[in-house]
Structure formats: structure tokens, C-alpha cells
Amino acid sequence: MNDSGYNLRKAQKCKGSSVGGVGKIASVGMVNGPVVRGDSVEGFKVREMVMVGKKKLLAEVISIEGEHAVIQVYEETEGLKTGEEIVPTGKPLSLKLGPGMIGNIFDGIQRPLERMEEISGGFISEGIGLISIDPDKEWDVEIEVSKGDILKGGQIYATVQETSLIQHRLMVPPKVSGEVVEVRESGKYKLEDEVVILRDDSGAEHELRLYQEWAVRDPRPVESRMTISKPLVTGQRVLDIFFPLGKGGTAALPGGFGTGKTMTQHQLAKWSDADIIVYIGCGERGNEMTEVLEDFPKLIDPKSGKPLMERTILIANTSNMPVAAREASIYTGITMAEYYRDMGYHVAIMADSTSRWAEALREISGRLEEMPAEEGYPAYLPSRLAQFYERAGYVSSLCKKEGSVTVIGAVSPPGGDFSEPVTENTKRFVNAFLALDRNLAYARHYPAINYLNSYSGYIKMLSDWMKDNVSDNIIDLRAKFLDILHEEKKLMEIVELVGEDVLPDGQRLTIEISRLIKNGFLQQNALHKEDTYVPLEKQYLMLQTIDILYERAKKAVKSGIAISQVRNDAIFSSVVKMKYNIPNDDFSGFKKLKEDIDAFYDGLEKKYEEYAK
């Protein structure tokens, strides 16, 4: 059935009237791509959802001036004529938040692609309406409250096993509270079924169903925001040790074409210890999104052995879809994430990419004839980016559970130029900047995160956790090895001019150890079963092994032993290959490797002492 949703039905009931705060029907005065001017608007509100034209195209009111309103349409406007009706709904763009979102694939305004294919075939036709999660599916509902209970906003009144991995906790809407006057028994119910009725202090009754509606541009309220103190463990060494992400934190992943943004986000989606993943494909090429939509359902969650889709929501909005829906997709994703956060889950959002979202803002701004700022982007680009990233956080929810939303936004600067407006402004609002490097990507060094241009502001916040759960000296080791990498960068400038042979042995050792860090630790093979994900303990032992080798080699060089003798191919090669040769569930190989290093340098020093005599 072509169901245009609750909003449309309500609007149709109110045609020609302004009952219940819904304005009168207006008319189309001008069409400019996705931007429409509404004439004779009366009772319309800014950010209100409206239905435009005979096809009832979904749209949103952007601004109102006198009797005219500027409206952005979320669907193709081809064939739309002046004089056609604009029907108000009385509500802003809102999502139905309830069971059925996990494992689903939506467009930018929460319309399920599978259902849309049934309605219109392989191409999305106009006028499908605001369909959402399946209203006809029955769910096993476990009621958690009794008659006479006093409930406040955010409290859990029932649970549904949404997938084998995720228990969906039905919560009282944040602005609702009261006494339970009616409650149904546990059993099978559909989304629209009333399971609990509350009566508030004024005597008004509130029907609680299996979902709640929420405006996408409004952040969901929380009990309190908490300090970020736990890392988002990803199993990727360059992130977990060198540039860690905090649960509830923000990160930018900028990089030019071919540097591995999407692949890095796929690794994070699969291996990070977030409970739920929300992946937003915002304005990416159709073939790239097709690959995501085909690959994700086949992926197996390594922690549970179940399909990864049992804890994933996909939002697909390709570059040829309507530009206004692309702008809305970011808000759709973050609102879904906040909803699951409020249940007490740790959610990670992968936005790929915020540059395409910013381009959508620029196109709409141009059609609105707004004054452009740098490179044609609207002057409010920084504030929009800030509004998005600031919805991340580690919180205590209204139901007294800890949850978080971690936002990882890919940025696609044209030509890899990090000085362009989207990258520069994103840098202001994120705490981790993971700069992807084209040269590293072309050299097959993945993840291609440049260890000199990247940074993480979560080091101090996470240091106590790292010391308690990994090692006391992990932060010091990280700082030491970053110093080596920066020193090597300076030395390589000299080497490019005069060659490596002119350097003293101590500096040549720095170059050798730096290569070891890059090839043996920072470079990671996503296709190798032992290297695609590495537990924190193994990451630390790998770093410690490189440090043992470095200290023994440095001592030997200071003793006067030539670098050609100190750098033993077999020892250095075994240290590089430890990531493959030592299993993730048996770390005994590190003890043997340490013994081999000590035995080699003990023998070398002894041999040198005998020679000196």
C-alpha cells in the first residue's frame, strides 16, 4: 500500500482550515530546482513539513516573509507547475523512532529503500510519501510497568528484542510524564498499537505506542553530559595507540580521492567496540554506495559471529538523489544515534562524507540567492558543522543509563587541499584529526593516516584508562615513538640532499627504527586474519618489542659498533613480521622475540669487547 504516513493523513483532514495549528493550503508561485516559493501561506511555520503539488512531494519550509514562504523539496521537482497546492502538516521533519530501524537501509529522510523498490521499482519515483519503519510487523513486547506506576520522560516502559544482538527499550517521550492508568499484557503488537496510557497532572492522557516521533534538527535531551574517559577501541594500531578516539568523541577523516576514507570507515564500523553503527552515505557516488549496500549485509560481526547488520543502520543518499534530502540525511542519522544512546547503547556514526553535505548546503544557498562566503559556501557553514558535531557526547540518559554517540566524519577536500573551507572549519569542531595521505595510499601503506599531520585531543582524557587497562608506560612510549618519527622527517630532508651515508650512526639508527615503526606497527593489513584487528594488549607488546630493539641497538651504536653490524636483517625482519607471526590469542611469541633480540646484541657486544682487547 502506498502509505504517505501519519503527517499526510493529518494534513488531508485539515484541508482548507487552520484547525489544530495547521495552516491553510497555499499554492506554488515559483520553482527553482529543489527550491519552491509558496504563495498565500497562512499559518505556515518555519521548519514545518509540507506536501507540494499533485504528487504530494515532501518538503520543508525554510523561511517565511509576509504571504510568501521559501520551501525546499526532498524529491525531484520535474513536472511541478505554478498554482499547484502546498498542503501543511503542522509538524517539522520528524522520524519514527522504534523497532525496525536496526538492519534497515533508509534514504536521507528515513524511507526504507526496500519498501520503495516494491512501490516504484529500481528508480525512486516522486510522491511515495513519508513511509517509514514497517507498521504491519508484529513484535514480541515485554511490558515493564504496572498500573499505578508514575513514569517520567525517558523511563523504559517495555522492551522488544529487535535483533539477536540489540534489545530495543521503549522509552516514555522526553516531554511526557504521568501515572499509568492502563497497561496491556506482554505479547505481540504492531507499531501503532497502544500498550500503555499515562495520565498527567492536568488530567490529559498520553498513549504510548511502540515508537515515538522526534524532529530531526532538535537534539534529544539527556540527564547530564559526562567527561569522556573511555576509548573507542578499534583494533587499528595507528588509532588506538597513536591517535585514540574517545567514546562520545568527534573525529574528522579528511583525504583526497583514493586515500581510503571509505575503507577506513568500514574497518571502524566492523571492528570498533561500539554497540550500534549508523553509516551515512551522504552524496557519494552510486557505485560506491552500491558496494556498501551489497557488502554490509554479508559481513559477519567478529564479536558475536552474527551478521553485522544486526547492529547496523544504513542511510544511503547518493550524489544523484535530490540535494535537499542529502542535507537532511546527516540529521536523520544523528537523531537515530541519539535515540539508541538514550537506551544506554554506545553508538558510532560514520558520515561519508560531510563535504558532499556541505556542497548540498552550497547548492541550496545558491538557489536561495544568499550571499556566498568562501568558495561559494554559505556563511553559516561553520555553525551547521558545529551543530552536527556537538550532538556527539558521552551522557547519562533520562533513564539513568550511560550511553554515547561518537561521530567520525569523512571529509573529501578537492585535490586533497586541507586548507579548503569544509576541512578547515571541521578542524575547529573535532578533537581528533586523522589526515589521510595520498603518498602513503599510493605506497600501499594502509591505513594511510599521516602520523605527522594527524592529532588526537583525547590523550589526556584517556591516559588513566590506558594506564589502568594496558600499561603504565603506554603514553610515554607513544610520545617517544612520535618523537622518533618527527626526527626522521627532518633527517630525510638532509638525506634527500646529500645521501644517508654522511649521517652519523646514531641518526642512521633513528631512520632505521622509524622505518620499523612504519612498516611493522603503523601499516596494517585488513585482509590478514591476524592483522585486520589487533587487541590492545598485543599492540602494546608490539610497541614494547620495537622499543627493546631500539634501546639495545642504540646502546650498541654508542659503544662504537658500526650501524651495518647493529642492523641485523634477520632480527629486524622478525620484528616487522611479528604482526603476522604472533597470533592474537597467544602472546608467548613476544618472549621468544625478546630473547632473540637480547641474544643477538649480547653476542655482538661480547664480540666487540673481545675485538677491542
TAKATA-V844961 format. One record per residue. N is the residue number from 0. RES is the residue in three letters. SS is DSSP state (A for helix, B for strand, O for the rest). Layout:
<<N/RES/SS> <N/RES/SS>>
This chain:
<<0/MET/O> <1/ASN/O> <2/ASP/O> <3/SER/O> <4/GLY/A> <5/TYR/A> <6/ASN/A> <7/LEU/A> <8/ARG/A> <9/LYS/A> <10/ALA/A> <11/GLN/A> <12/LYS/A> <13/CYS/O> <14/LYS/O> <15/GLY/O> <16/SER/O> <17/SER/O> <18/VAL/A> <19/GLY/A> <20/GLY/A> <21/VAL/O> <22/GLY/O> <23/LYS/O> <24/ILE/O> <25/ALA/B> <26/SER/B> <27/VAL/B> <28/GLY/B> <29/MET/B> <30/VAL/B> <31/ASN/B> <32/GLY/O> <33/PRO/O> <34/VAL/B> <35/VAL/B> <36/ARG/B> <37/GLY/B> <38/ASP/B> <39/SER/O> <40/VAL/O> <41/GLU/O> <42/GLY/O> <43/PHE/O> <44/LYS/O> <45/VAL/O> <46/ARG/O> <47/GLU/B> <48/MET/B> <49/VAL/B> <50/MET/B> <51/VAL/B> <52/GLY/O> <53/LYS/O> <54/LYS/O> <55/LYS/O> <56/LEU/B> <57/LEU/B> <58/ALA/B> <59/GLU/B> <60/VAL/B> <61/ILE/B> <62/SER/B> <63/ILE/B> <64/GLU/B> <65/GLY/O> <66/GLU/O> <67/HIS/B> <68/ALA/B> <69/VAL/B> <70/ILE/B> <71/GLN/B> <72/VAL/B> <73/TYR/O> <74/GLU/O> <75/GLU/O> <76/THR/O> <77/GLU/O> <78/GLY/O> <79/LEU/O> <80/LYS/O> <81/THR/O> <82/GLY/O> <83/GLU/O> <84/GLU/B> <85/ILE/B> <86/VAL/B> <87/PRO/B> <88/THR/B> <89/GLY/B> <90/LYS/B> <91/PRO/B> <92/LEU/O> <93/SER/B> <94/LEU/B> <95/LYS/B> <96/LEU/B> <97/GLY/B> <98/PRO/O> <99/GLY/O> <100/MET/O> <101/ILE/O> <102/GLY/O> <103/ASN/O> <104/ILE/B> <105/PHE/B> <106/ASP/O> <107/GLY/O> <108/ILE/O> <109/GLN/O> <110/ARG/O> <111/PRO/B> <112/LEU/A> <113/GLU/A> <114/ARG/A> <115/MET/A> <116/GLU/A> <117/GLU/A> <118/ILE/A> <119/SER/A> <120/GLY/O> <121/GLY/O> <122/PHE/O> <123/ILE/O> <124/SER/O> <125/GLU/O> <126/GLY/O> <127/ILE/O> <128/GLY/O> <129/LEU/O> <130/ILE/O> <131/SER/O> <132/ILE/O> <133/ASP/O> <134/PRO/O> <135/ASP/O> <136/LYS/O> <137/GLU/O> <138/TRP/B> <139/ASP/B> <140/VAL/B> <141/GLU/B> <142/ILE/B> <143/GLU/O> <144/VAL/O> <145/SER/O> <146/LYS/O> <147/GLY/O> <148/ASP/O> <149/ILE/B> <150/LEU/B> <151/LYS/O> <152/GLY/O> <153/GLY/O> <154/GLN/O> <155/ILE/B> <156/TYR/B> <157/ALA/B> <158/THR/B> <159/VAL/B> <160/GLN/B> <161/GLU/O> <162/THR/O> <163/SER/O> <164/LEU/O> <165/ILE/O> <166/GLN/B> <167/HIS/B> <168/ARG/B> <169/LEU/B> <170/MET/B> <171/VAL/O> <172/PRO/O> <173/PRO/O> <174/LYS/O> <175/VAL/O> <176/SER/O> <177/GLY/B> <178/GLU/B> <179/VAL/B> <180/VAL/B> <181/GLU/B> <182/VAL/B> <183/ARG/O> <184/GLU/O> <185/SER/O> <186/GLY/B> <187/LYS/B> <188/TYR/B> <189/LYS/O> <190/LEU/O> <191/GLU/O> <192/ASP/O> <193/GLU/O> <194/VAL/O> <195/VAL/B> <196/ILE/B> <197/LEU/B> <198/ARG/B> <199/ASP/O> <200/ASP/O> <201/SER/O> <202/GLY/O> <203/ALA/O> <204/GLU/B> <205/HIS/B> <206/GLU/B> <207/LEU/B> <208/ARG/O> <209/LEU/O> <210/TYR/B> <211/GLN/B> <212/GLU/B> <213/TRP/B> <214/ALA/B> <215/VAL/O> <216/ARG/O> <217/ASP/O> <218/PRO/O> <219/ARG/O> <220/PRO/O> <221/VAL/O> <222/GLU/O> <223/SER/B> <224/ARG/B> <225/MET/B> <226/THR/O> <227/ILE/O> <228/SER/O> <229/LYS/O> <230/PRO/B> <231/LEU/O> <232/VAL/O> <233/THR/O> <234/GLY/O> <235/GLN/O> <236/ARG/A> <237/VAL/A> <238/LEU/A> <239/ASP/A> <240/ILE/A> <241/PHE/A> <242/PHE/O> <243/PRO/O> <244/LEU/O> <245/GLY/B> <246/LYS/O> <247/GLY/O> <248/GLY/O> <249/THR/B> <250/ALA/B> <251/ALA/B> <252/LEU/B> <253/PRO/B> <254/GLY/O> <255/GLY/O> <256/PHE/O> <257/GLY/O> <258/THR/O> <259/GLY/O> <260/LYS/A> <261/THR/A> <262/MET/A> <263/THR/A> <264/GLN/A> <265/HIS/A> <266/GLN/A> <267/LEU/A> <268/ALA/A> <269/LYS/A> <270/TRP/A> <271/SER/O> <272/ASP/O> <273/ALA/O> <274/ASP/O> <275/ILE/B> <276/ILE/B> <277/VAL/B> <278/TYR/B> <279/ILE/B> <280/GLY/B> <281/CYS/B> <282/GLY/O> <283/GLU/O> <284/ARG/O> <285/GLY/A> <286/ASN/A> <287/GLU/A> <288/MET/A> <289/THR/A> <290/GLU/A> <291/VAL/A> <292/LEU/A> <293/GLU/A> <294/ASP/A> <295/PHE/A> <296/PRO/O> <297/LYS/O> <298/LEU/O> <299/ILE/B> <300/ASP/O> <301/PRO/O> <302/LYS/O> <303/SER/O> <304/GLY/O> <305/LYS/O> <306/PRO/B> <307/LEU/A> <308/MET/A> <309/GLU/A> <310/ARG/A> <311/THR/B> <312/ILE/B> <313/LEU/B> <314/ILE/B> <315/ALA/B> <316/ASN/B> <317/THR/O> <318/SER/O> <319/ASN/O> <320/MET/O> <321/PRO/O> <322/VAL/A> <323/ALA/A> <324/ALA/A> <325/ARG/A> <326/GLU/A> <327/ALA/A> <328/SER/A> <329/ILE/A> <330/TYR/A> <331/THR/A> <332/GLY/A> <333/ILE/A> <334/THR/A> <335/MET/A> <336/ALA/A> <337/GLU/A> <338/TYR/A> <339/TYR/A> <340/ARG/A> <341/ASP/A> <342/MET/O> <343/GLY/O> <344/TYR/O> <345/HIS/B> <346/VAL/B> <347/ALA/B> <348/ILE/B> <349/MET/B> <350/ALA/B> <351/ASP/B> <352/SER/O> <353/THR/A> <354/SER/A> <355/ARG/A> <356/TRP/A> <357/ALA/A> <358/GLU/A> <359/ALA/A> <360/LEU/A> <361/ARG/A> <362/GLU/A> <363/ILE/A> <364/SER/A> <365/GLY/A> <366/ARG/A> <367/LEU/O> <368/GLU/O> <369/GLU/O> <370/MET/O> <371/PRO/B> <372/ALA/O> <373/GLU/A> <374/GLU/A> <375/GLY/A> <376/TYR/O> <377/PRO/B> <378/ALA/O> <379/TYR/O> <380/LEU/A> <381/PRO/A> <382/SER/A> <383/ARG/A> <384/LEU/A> <385/ALA/A> <386/GLN/A> <387/PHE/A> <388/TYR/A> <389/GLU/O> <390/ARG/O> <391/ALA/O> <392/GLY/B> <393/TYR/B> <394/VAL/B> <395/SER/B> <396/SER/O> <397/LEU/O> <398/CYS/O> <399/LYS/O> <400/LYS/O> <401/GLU/B> <402/GLY/B> <403/SER/B> <404/VAL/B> <405/THR/B> <406/VAL/B> <407/ILE/B> <408/GLY/B> <409/ALA/B> <410/VAL/B> <411/SER/O> <412/PRO/O> <413/PRO/A> <414/GLY/A> <415/GLY/A> <416/ASP/O> <417/PHE/O> <418/SER/O> <419/GLU/O> <420/PRO/A> <421/VAL/A> <422/THR/A> <423/GLU/A> <424/ASN/A> <425/THR/A> <426/LYS/A> <427/ARG/A> <428/PHE/A> <429/VAL/O> <430/ASN/O> <431/ALA/B> <432/PHE/B> <433/LEU/O> <434/ALA/O> <435/LEU/B> <436/ASP/O> <437/ARG/A> <438/ASN/A> <439/LEU/A> <440/ALA/A> <441/TYR/A> <442/ALA/O> <443/ARG/O> <444/HIS/O> <445/TYR/O> <446/PRO/O> <447/ALA/O> <448/ILE/B> <449/ASN/O> <450/TYR/O> <451/LEU/O> <452/ASN/O> <453/SER/O> <454/TYR/B> <455/SER/B> <456/GLY/O> <457/TYR/O> <458/ILE/A> <459/LYS/A> <460/MET/A> <461/LEU/A> <462/SER/A> <463/ASP/A> <464/TRP/A> <465/MET/A> <466/LYS/A> <467/ASP/A> <468/ASN/A> <469/VAL/O> <470/SER/O> <471/ASP/O> <472/ASN/O> <473/ILE/A> <474/ILE/A> <475/ASP/A> <476/LEU/A> <477/ARG/A> <478/ALA/A> <479/LYS/A> <480/PHE/A> <481/LEU/A> <482/ASP/A> <483/ILE/A> <484/LEU/A> <485/HIS/A> <486/GLU/A> <487/GLU/A> <488/LYS/A> <489/LYS/A> <490/LEU/A> <491/MET/A> <492/GLU/A> <493/ILE/A> <494/VAL/A> <495/GLU/A> <496/LEU/A> <497/VAL/A> <498/GLY/O> <499/GLU/A> <500/ASP/A> <501/VAL/A> <502/LEU/O> <503/PRO/O> <504/ASP/A> <505/GLY/A> <506/GLN/A> <507/ARG/A> <508/LEU/A> <509/THR/A> <510/ILE/A> <511/GLU/A> <512/ILE/A> <513/SER/A> <514/ARG/A> <515/LEU/A> <516/ILE/A> <517/LYS/A> <518/ASN/A> <519/GLY/A> <520/PHE/A> <521/LEU/A> <522/GLN/O> <523/GLN/O> <524/ASN/O> <525/ALA/O> <526/LEU/O> <527/HIS/O> <528/LYS/O> <529/GLU/O> <530/ASP/O> <531/THR/O> <532/TYR/O> <533/VAL/O> <534/PRO/O> <535/LEU/A> <536/GLU/A> <537/LYS/A> <538/GLN/A> <539/TYR/A> <540/LEU/A> <541/MET/A> <542/LEU/A> <543/GLN/A> <544/THR/A> <545/ILE/A> <546/ASP/A> <547/ILE/A> <548/LEU/A> <549/TYR/A> <550/GLU/A> <551/ARG/A> <552/ALA/A> <553/LYS/A> <554/LYS/A> <555/ALA/A> <556/VAL/A> <557/LYS/A> <558/SER/O> <559/GLY/O> <560/ILE/O> <561/ALA/O> <562/ILE/A> <563/SER/A> <564/GLN/A> <565/VAL/A> <566/ARG/O> <567/ASN/O> <568/ASP/A> <569/ALA/A> <570/ILE/A> <571/PHE/A> <572/SER/A> <573/SER/A> <574/VAL/A> <575/VAL/A> <576/LYS/O> <577/MET/A> <578/LYS/A> <579/TYR/A> <580/ASN/A> <581/ILE/O> <582/PRO/O> <583/ASN/O> <584/ASP/O> <585/ASP/O> <586/PHE/O> <587/SER/A> <588/GLY/A> <589/PHE/A> <590/LYS/A> <591/LYS/A> <592/LEU/A> <593/LYS/A> <594/GLU/A> <595/ASP/A> <596/ILE/A> <597/ASP/A> <598/ALA/A> <599/PHE/A> <600/TYR/A> <601/ASP/A> <602/GLY/A> <603/LEU/A> <604/GLU/A> <605/LYS/A> <606/LYS/A> <607/TYR/A> <608/GLU/A> <609/GLU/A> <610/TYR/A> <611/ALA/A> <612/LYS/O>>
